[in-house]
Amino acid sequence: MDANGAYTRKQAVRIGRALDDADVSWFEEPVSSDDLVGLTQLRHTVTADVAAGEYGYDLPYFARMIPAVDCMQADVTRCGGITVWLRAAALAEAHGLQLSGHCAPHVHAHAAAVPNLRHLEWFHDHVRIENLLFDGTLDPSGGTLRPGLSGEPGLGLTIRPDVADRHRAGG
């Protein structure tokens, strides 16, 4: 369950206990990601794994998050690219934490070859936009992604200029 940081600490504890009763295993951003004390409190109070970190932008941010979560989140489009994402993954692994890739699945797919990856978020609305704008998108059918099969350089995505031009801001 993703609360998007909407709950107070007290509300999050109450909701977290109800989630425990329902065997929910994921409690994302039960309180604000900036509330490290609240996240830590929840981590020690509820059974569901507490996850946060998608707003992280540098390694010190992720280092501060470590004692507060069961699963670190990172977003390659926010944290400084694939290099910083891989560093965040290594930092999480060094502390026995799994890492979750937040959104932008086609960008995260190449970065996901880390031993402590829990999962990539695969939102259909984001994928729909990626499929609209790019050739070379991936198909998760069967639960497996195989980036790089096209042989294209980089992320293997090629922009569709005719489609992108129709959505250009101010144009």
C-alpha positions as CSV (number, residue, x, y, z in Angstrom):
1,M,0.0,0.0,0.0
2,D,1.3,3.4,-0.9
3,A,0.1,6.2,1.4
4,N,2.2,8.9,-0.4
5,G,3.1,10.3,3.0
6,A,-0.5,11.3,3.9
7,Y,-0.7,10.0,7.4
8,T,0.3,11.4,10.7
9,R,2.5,9.0,12.8
10,K,-0.5,8.0,14.9
11,Q,-2.7,7.4,11.8
12,A,0.1,5.4,10.2
13,V,0.4,3.1,13.2
14,R,-3.3,2.5,13.3
15,I,-3.4,1.8,9.5
16,G,-0.2,-0.3,9.7
17,R,-1.7,-2.6,12.3
18,A,-4.8,-3.0,10.1
19,L,-2.6,-3.9,7.2
20,D,-0.8,-6.4,9.4
21,D,-4.2,-8.1,10.1
22,A,-4.8,-8.3,6.3
23,D,-1.3,-9.7,5.6
24,V,-0.2,-6.7,3.5
25,S,3.5,-6.8,3.1
26,W,4.3,-3.3,1.7
27,F,3.7,0.0,3.4
28,E,5.1,2.8,1.2
29,E,5.6,6.3,2.6
30,P,3.2,5.8,5.5
31,V,4.4,9.3,6.7
32,S,6.4,11.9,4.9
33,S,9.7,10.7,3.6
34,D,11.2,13.7,5.5
35,D,9.9,12.2,8.8
36,L,12.7,9.8,9.5
37,V,11.7,9.4,13.2
38,G,8.1,8.5,12.1
39,L,9.3,6.0,9.5
40,T,11.7,4.4,12.0
41,Q,8.8,4.2,14.5
42,L,6.6,2.5,12.0
43,R,9.4,0.2,10.9
44,H,9.6,-1.1,14.5
45,T,5.8,-1.2,15.1
46,V,4.3,-2.9,12.0
47,T,5.0,-6.2,10.2
48,A,4.6,-4.8,6.7
49,D,7.9,-3.6,5.2
50,V,8.2,0.2,5.4
51,A,9.5,1.6,2.1
52,A,10.5,5.2,1.2
53,G,13.2,7.1,-0.6
54,E,11.7,7.8,-4.0
55,Y,12.4,11.6,-3.6
56,G,16.1,10.9,-2.8
57,Y,18.5,13.1,-4.8
58,D,22.0,12.2,-3.4
59,L,23.8,9.6,-1.4
60,P,23.6,11.5,1.9
61,Y,19.8,11.4,1.6
62,F,19.9,7.6,1.1
63,A,22.3,7.2,4.0
64,R,19.9,9.0,6.3
65,M,17.1,6.8,5.1
66,I,18.8,3.5,5.9
67,P,17.7,3.1,9.6
68,A,14.2,4.2,8.8
69,V,13.1,1.7,6.1
70,D,12.9,-2.0,5.4
71,C,13.2,-1.4,1.7
72,M,14.9,1.6,0.1
73,Q,13.3,3.3,-2.9
74,A,15.2,5.2,-5.5
75,D,14.2,6.9,-8.7
76,V,16.8,7.1,-11.4
77,T,15.1,10.2,-12.9
78,R,15.4,12.1,-9.6
79,C,18.6,10.9,-7.9
80,G,21.3,11.8,-10.4
81,G,20.9,9.1,-13.0
82,I,21.9,5.5,-13.3
83,T,25.3,6.0,-11.6
84,V,23.8,7.5,-8.4
85,W,21.0,4.9,-8.5
86,L,23.6,2.1,-8.6
87,R,25.5,3.8,-5.7
88,A,22.3,3.9,-3.7
89,A,21.7,0.2,-4.4
90,A,25.2,-0.6,-3.2
91,L,24.7,1.5,0.0
92,A,21.4,-0.3,0.6
93,E,23.0,-3.7,0.1
94,A,25.8,-2.9,2.4
95,H,23.2,-2.4,5.1
96,G,21.2,-5.5,4.3
97,L,18.3,-3.6,2.6
98,Q,16.6,-4.3,-0.7
99,L,16.0,-1.6,-3.3
100,S,12.9,-0.8,-5.3
101,G,13.1,1.2,-8.5
102,H,10.5,3.9,-8.5
103,C,8.5,4.4,-11.8
104,A,10.2,5.0,-15.2
105,P,10.6,1.3,-15.7
106,H,12.3,1.5,-19.1
107,V,15.1,3.7,-17.6
108,H,15.4,1.5,-14.4
109,A,15.5,-1.8,-16.4
110,H,19.2,-1.5,-17.1
111,A,20.0,-0.4,-13.6
112,A,18.0,-3.2,-12.1
113,A,20.8,-5.8,-12.5
114,V,21.7,-5.4,-8.8
115,P,21.6,-8.3,-6.3
116,N,19.4,-6.5,-3.8
117,L,16.6,-5.4,-6.2
118,R,13.2,-6.1,-4.8
119,H,11.2,-4.9,-7.8
120,L,10.6,-2.2,-10.4
121,E,7.4,-0.3,-10.2
122,W,5.6,-0.9,-13.5
123,F,2.7,1.5,-13.7
124,H,0.6,1.1,-16.8
125,D,0.0,4.8,-17.2
126,H,3.8,5.5,-17.3
127,V,4.4,2.6,-19.6
128,R,1.6,3.7,-21.9
129,I,3.3,7.1,-22.3
130,E,6.7,5.4,-22.8
131,N,5.2,3.1,-25.5
132,L,3.7,6.1,-27.2
133,L,6.8,8.1,-27.4
134,F,9.5,5.5,-27.9
135,D,10.4,2.5,-30.0
136,G,12.3,-0.2,-28.2
137,T,10.2,-0.4,-25.0
138,L,10.2,-3.6,-23.0
139,D,7.5,-6.2,-22.5
140,P,7.3,-7.7,-19.0
141,S,5.2,-10.6,-20.1
142,G,6.2,-13.7,-18.1
143,G,7.8,-11.5,-15.4
144,T,11.2,-11.1,-17.1
145,L,12.7,-8.0,-18.8
146,R,15.5,-8.3,-21.3
147,P,17.0,-4.9,-21.9
148,G,19.5,-4.6,-24.7
149,L,18.2,-7.3,-27.0
150,S,17.6,-4.7,-29.7
151,G,21.3,-3.9,-29.9
152,E,20.6,-0.2,-29.7
153,P,23.1,1.9,-27.7
154,G,22.3,3.3,-24.3
155,L,18.8,2.5,-23.0
156,G,17.8,1.0,-26.3
157,L,15.0,3.5,-26.7
158,T,14.5,5.6,-29.9
159,I,12.2,8.6,-29.7
160,R,9.3,8.8,-32.2
161,P,9.7,12.4,-33.4
162,D,6.3,12.5,-35.1
163,V,4.5,11.7,-31.9
164,A,6.8,13.7,-29.6
165,D,6.3,16.8,-31.8
166,R,2.5,16.6,-31.3
167,H,3.1,16.9,-27.6
168,R,5.8,19.6,-27.6
169,A,5.1,22.3,-25.0
170,G,4.7,25.8,-26.5
171,G,4.8,24.4,-30.0
